[in-house]
């Protein structure tokens, strides 16, 4: 029986840390048009800051964070 991961990513999570710890989340960021995956700015920006730079609303940022957590928790 596999255990669910209890990690909770928030809008304040650093993008570079997120990608380093959970490389599978890079695809989600790319799907949202955040090509920060390879950008130097990812070292300084949070998920929210990166999304806001690309014009995303608070609602869209929240949806992105939910999706990122789903990928980490369930691998989907």
Beta strands, then each sheet from edge to edge (+ up, - down):
end
